Amino acid sequence: MHSLVLPVLFFVGFLFLNEPILKNAVLGLCVGYTSHLLADCMTKQGCPVLYPITMRNISISKITTGTKKEYIAAGILIVLVIGVSVLFPVG
């Protein structure tokens, strides 16, 4: 099930870690999982990111999988994730 519960738990764990390598790994998991959820929410079907509160799929865009729009959106998302990781390094 795609939900924000797991990245929130990752982030809470991140706050209590003191080892820089572990902090980087947990933050990477959190960012990667959240960007995956965002990408799923950009499809027509959407994603139930508020599970277990609601099973309703949330869709913020109407991109069809396998189209040129999907590849452009994925490229933009990759550039944003890399940019944030370069601008805000951990440790």
C-alpha positions in Angstrom: 0.0 0.0 0.0 1.3 3.4 -0.9 1.0 5.7 2.1 2.9 8.6 3.8 3.1 6.5 7.0 6.5 4.9 6.0 8.3 8.1 5.0 7.1 9.8 8.2 8.4 6.9 10.3 11.7 7.1 8.4 11.9 10.8 9.1 11.2 10.4 12.8 14.0 7.8 12.9 16.3 10.2 11.1 15.8 12.8 13.8 17.2 10.4 16.4 20.2 9.1 14.5 23.7 10.4 15.4 25.7 8.4 12.8 26.1 10.5 9.6 26.2 7.5 7.2 22.9 6.2 8.7 21.4 9.6 8.6 22.2 9.9 4.9 20.8 6.4 4.2 17.5 7.0 6.1 17.1 10.5 4.5 17.7 8.9 1.1 15.0 6.3 1.7 12.6 9.0 2.9 13.2 11.2 -0.2 13.1 8.3 -2.6 9.9 6.9 -1.2 8.2 10.3 -1.1 9.2 11.1 -4.7 7.8 7.7 -5.7 4.5 8.6 -4.1 4.5 12.0 -5.8 5.1 10.3 -9.1 2.3 7.9 -8.5 0.0 10.8 -7.6 0.7 12.4 -10.9 -1.0 9.6 -12.8 -4.6 9.4 -13.8 -5.3 6.7 -11.2 -3.6 8.5 -8.4 -2.4 7.0 -5.1 -4.0 6.5 -1.6 -1.3 8.5 0.2 -3.6 9.2 3.2 -4.1 5.5 4.0 -5.2 4.3 6.6 -7.2 7.5 7.1 -8.9 7.1 3.8 -8.6 4.8 0.8 -9.4 7.6 -1.7 -6.8 7.9 -4.4 -5.3 11.4 -4.7 -4.3 12.6 -8.2 -2.5 15.9 -8.7 -2.2 15.5 -12.5 -3.6 13.5 -15.4 -0.4 12.0 -16.9 -0.7 8.7 -18.7 2.0 6.2 -18.0 4.4 5.6 -20.9 3.8 9.0 -22.6 6.2 11.8 -23.3 4.6 13.8 -20.4 5.6 11.1 -18.0 9.2 11.2 -19.0 9.3 15.0 -18.8 7.7 14.9 -15.3 10.2 12.2 -14.2 13.1 14.2 -15.4 11.9 17.3 -13.6 11.4 15.2 -10.4 15.0 13.7 -10.7 16.5 17.2 -11.2 14.6 18.5 -8.1 15.7 15.6 -5.9 19.3 15.9 -6.9 19.2 19.7 -6.5 17.8 19.5 -3.0 20.4 16.9 -2.0 23.2 19.1 -3.3 21.8 22.3 -1.7 21.1 20.7 1.6 23.7 18.0 2.3 23.5 16.0 5.6 26.5 15.5 7.8 
